[in-house]
Amino acid sequence: MIKKTLTAVLLAASIAGYAQKIKIVEGSLAPLKGQKSIMTEFTYDNMTIGKDGLPEQDYVTKRKNEINAKEAGKGDIFAKKWVDDRQERFAPQFRELFTKHAALTTSIDEKATYTLIFHTTRTEPGWNVGIMRVPAFIDGEAILVETAHKDKVLARVTVVKSPGRDAWGFDFETGARLQEAYAKAGKELGQLVVKQTK
């Protein structure tokens, strides 16, 4: 009983420590007032991984080799999913929640006046072994630009520790945890857009 209670307390403390912080550090999202659509893009350049801040390629190579050592070929699958999940899971989840909470009709409009570029700067993949877990999270920067002049920055928003975890605890796969982190970031950014454009 004591062991279960201690585990629950530690889990609650770890989750509390991963509260997302979102802040406008430059400009304003006010130009989005009255807009019904936007274009969203995603970049991962110079992203670091984990508490040690490993360069992404170093992390993927290390993790792939570790997994392959346990089961040949499985590490290669991990490395492929690491990249594929961006288009198959992360971007769609972000866009779905962002569109909904920003009160937009779509966030995939290449002809939209404005584009939101979400750049992931850091990823904590987390882990889940059933009785113990460390939540995943992402840090990033959302940059609002004019679609026709992407060098013209209208707003810059930092997103720190957007948590990635399944409420039911079934997020055993890295992609599943990180998918939730992008969903949370999209939701919070969407809500911020509404606040800024009232």
Secondary structure, DSSP 4 states (H G I P E B T S, - for coil): -HHHHHHHHHHHHHHHTT--EEEEEEE-SGGGTT--B-EEEEE-TT-EETTTTEEHHHHHHHHHHHHHHHSTTHHHHHHHHHHHHIIIIIHHHHHHHHHHHTT-SBSB-TTSSEEEEEEEEEEE--EE-SS-EE-EEEEEEEEEEETTEEEEEEEEEEEEEEEE--TTS---SHHHHHHHHHHHHHHHHHHHHHHHT-
